[in-house]
Amino acid sequence: MDLPDAIAHCLAQPGAEETTPFGPDVLVYKVGGKMFATASLANGEGRMNLKCDPERAVILRDEHE
């Protein structure tokens, strides 16, 4: 999935909004005022960070490269 597709997926979530509280270089995705993802183009490369329960994050990292 490329960054535009990931952004579209974030915005397709019910009640999702895109904000820029950290400046124009970091897009923040929220539902109900709570952040669930950030996206940016760092060094010309699309990057996205997703909020996740820490224990679930360990499992996901073990399951995926």
Secondary structure, 3 states (H helix, E strand, C coil): CCHHHHHHHHHCCCCEEEECCCCCCEEEEEECCEEEEEEEEECCEEEEEECCCHHHHHHHHHHCC
